[in-house]
Amino acid sequence: MTTTLITGANKGLGFETARRLVAAGHTVYLGSRDAERGRRAAEQLGARLLVLDVTDDASVSAALKAVEADGGLDVLVNNAGIEGRTPDGGVVGAAEVTAESMRPLFETNVLGVVRVTHAFLPLLRRSAAPVVVNVSSGLASLARVTAEGTPSYAYPGVAYPASKAALNMVTVQYAKAFPDIRINAVEPGYTATDLNMRTGTQTVEQGAEIIVRMAQIGPDGPTGGFFDVEGRLPW
Ligand SMILES: NC(=O)c1ccc[n+]([C@@H]2O[C@H](COP(=O)([O-])OP(=O)(O)OC[C@H]3O[C@@H](n4cnc5c(N)ncnc54)[C@H](OP(=O)(O)O)[C@@H]3O)[C@@H](O)[C@H]2O)c1
């Protein structure tokens, strides 16, 4: 059994991943940037609350100290993410996107993952079978987004796919640098959560499947790849 940290696990895919890993007997740190939302979620699941805002250095250092004092970490699931829709649910396309409107997405979806991974690397490297799962998106795939006639081609947003494509590159470079750690990116599929105002066509149970699976791979599992529930995806 492993000790797993899931960022942004107070709801959505992170919460469902935590539920499944707790049910499988793993020790789970449920990451939440809001202490109260996190406390309620952790109590519901029998997980350990870890207050953690991925955009905040002090928050990440405090979380690291708490996990270190409790014994260490085997699996890190970088799940916290934002899509950056407008208040009425619109996706910001190329005509409207600005550098400033892209910044929060890169802060959370890319720099947040680097901040948390960098902080927890020493603990992961002490584990006998360390694993990192980066929750990416099919919209990160250049092959998919340029395949005419597909839903990925039709998605007009700029910031979200760009941030997840950057996350995929971060995944590959970390995987090459740390061959003893299994580090992969996953695409949950279009899932009904607050991220997309519940427009997703899958349930969280379906969406979390690939995250749960990759969080439990052993030392013989793949590394440096991009997967959905059906297998390897094109970059
Ligand atoms: N839903 C989909 O169709 C879909 C498809 C592909 C990939 N994904 C990816 O799946 C992951 C989970 O998304 P979801 O669909 O489950 O969305 P969600 O229900 O909106 O959950 C997102 C989680 O991230 C947390 N979060 C946001 N910013 C954070 C920060 N700075 N620090 C810590 N936590 C933060 C949120 O916390 P608060 O509650 O405090 O806001 C929430 O717990 C994301 O990386 C997303 O890009 C989703």
The ligand as an SDF file (V2000), in Angstrom:
LIG
                    3D

 48 52  0  0  0  0  0  0  0  0999 V2000
  -13.4290   17.7150  -16.2950 N   0  0  0  0  0  0  0  0  0  0  0  0
  -12.8670   17.4480  -17.4710 C   0  0  0  0  0  0  0  0  0  0  0  0
  -13.5470   17.2580  -18.4950 O   0  0  0  0  0  0  0  0  0  0  0  0
  -11.3700   17.3530  -17.5820 C   0  0  0  0  0  0  0  0  0  0  0  0
  -10.8260   16.8450  -18.7820 C   0  0  0  0  0  0  0  0  0  0  0  0
   -9.4420   16.7600  -18.9070 C   0  0  0  0  0  0  0  0  0  0  0  0
   -8.6380   17.1420  -17.8640 C   0  0  0  0  0  0  0  0  0  0  0  0
   -9.2000   17.6370  -16.7060 N   0  0  0  0  0  0  0  0  0  0  0  0
   -8.2810   18.0230  -15.6330 C   0  0  0  0  0  0  0  0  0  0  0  0
   -8.6400   17.3200  -14.4590 O   0  0  0  0  0  0  0  0  0  0  0  0
   -8.1800   18.0400  -13.3020 C   0  0  0  0  0  0  0  0  0  0  0  0
   -9.2990   18.1320  -12.2830 C   0  0  0  0  0  0  0  0  0  0  0  0
  -10.3360   18.9120  -12.8280 O   0  0  0  0  0  0  0  0  0  0  0  0
  -11.8910   18.6810  -12.5030 P   0  0  0  0  0  0  0  0  0  0  0  0
  -12.5670   18.5030  -13.8090 O   0  0  0  0  0  0  0  0  0  0  0  0
  -12.0590   17.6920  -11.4210 O   0  0  0  0  0  0  0  0  0  0  0  0
  -12.2820   20.1590  -12.0240 O   0  0  0  0  0  0  0  0  0  0  0  0
  -12.8710   20.7460  -10.6350 P   0  0  0  0  0  0  0  0  0  0  0  0
  -14.0150   19.9380  -10.1510 O   0  0  0  0  0  0  0  0  0  0  0  0
  -13.0530   22.1960  -10.9100 O   0  0  0  0  0  0  0  0  0  0  0  0
  -11.6570   20.5250   -9.6180 O   0  0  0  0  0  0  0  0  0  0  0  0
  -10.4710   21.2700   -9.7150 C   0  0  0  0  0  0  0  0  0  0  0  0
   -9.7530   21.1740   -8.3960 C   0  0  0  0  0  0  0  0  0  0  0  0
   -8.5230   21.9310   -8.4860 O   0  0  0  0  0  0  0  0  0  0  0  0
   -8.4700   22.7600   -7.3570 C   0  0  0  0  0  0  0  0  0  0  0  0
   -7.6150   23.9250   -7.5670 N   0  0  0  0  0  0  0  0  0  0  0  0
   -7.7170   24.9300   -8.4530 C   0  0  0  0  0  0  0  0  0  0  0  0
   -6.7400   25.8300   -8.2780 N   0  0  0  0  0  0  0  0  0  0  0  0
   -5.9840   25.3770   -7.2380 C   0  0  0  0  0  0  0  0  0  0  0  0
   -4.8370   25.8510   -6.5660 C   0  0  0  0  0  0  0  0  0  0  0  0
   -4.2510   27.0150   -6.9050 N   0  0  0  0  0  0  0  0  0  0  0  0
   -4.3130   25.1080   -5.5620 N   0  0  0  0  0  0  0  0  0  0  0  0
   -4.8990   23.9470   -5.1980 C   0  0  0  0  0  0  0  0  0  0  0  0
   -6.0160   23.4580   -5.7650 N   0  0  0  0  0  0  0  0  0  0  0  0
   -6.5410   24.1650   -6.7830 C   0  0  0  0  0  0  0  0  0  0  0  0
   -9.9190   23.1460   -7.0740 C   0  0  0  0  0  0  0  0  0  0  0  0
  -10.0460   23.6910   -5.7710 O   0  0  0  0  0  0  0  0  0  0  0  0
  -11.2540   24.7070   -5.3590 P   0  0  0  0  0  0  0  0  0  0  0  0
  -12.4510   23.8660   -5.0470 O   0  0  0  0  0  0  0  0  0  0  0  0
  -10.6760   25.4250   -4.1770 O   0  0  0  0  0  0  0  0  0  0  0  0
  -11.4870   25.6160   -6.5490 O   0  0  0  0  0  0  0  0  0  0  0  0
  -10.5590   21.7780   -7.2200 C   0  0  0  0  0  0  0  0  0  0  0  0
  -10.3580   21.0100   -6.0810 O   0  0  0  0  0  0  0  0  0  0  0  0
   -7.7090   19.4050  -13.8380 C   0  0  0  0  0  0  0  0  0  0  0  0
   -6.2960   19.4010  -13.9410 O   0  0  0  0  0  0  0  0  0  0  0  0
   -8.3370   19.4700  -15.2230 C   0  0  0  0  0  0  0  0  0  0  0  0
   -7.6280   20.3090  -16.0930 O   0  0  0  0  0  0  0  0  0  0  0  0
  -10.5380   17.7340  -16.5410 C   0  0  0  0  0  0  0  0  0  0  0  0
  1  2  1  0
  2  3  2  0
  2  4  1  0
  4  5  1  0
  4 48  2  0
  5  6  2  0
  6  7  1  0
  7  8  2  0
  8  9  1  0
  8 48  1  0
  9 10  1  0
  9 46  1  0
 10 11  1  0
 11 12  1  0
 11 44  1  0
 12 13  1  0
 13 14  1  0
 14 15  2  0
 14 16  1  0
 14 17  1  0
 17 18  1  0
 18 19  2  0
 18 20  1  0
 18 21  1  0
 21 22  1  0
 22 23  1  0
 23 24  1  0
 23 42  1  0
 24 25  1  0
 25 26  1  0
 25 36  1  0
 26 27  1  0
 26 35  1  0
 27 28  2  0
 28 29  1  0
 29 30  1  0
 29 35  2  0
 30 31  1  0
 30 32  2  0
 32 33  1  0
 33 34  2  0
 34 35  1  0
 36 37  1  0
 36 42  1  0
 37 38  1  0
 38 39  2  0
 38 40  1  0
 38 41  1  0
 42 43  1  0
 44 45  1  0
 44 46  1  0
 46 47  1  0
M  CHG  2   8   1  16  -1
M  END
$$$$
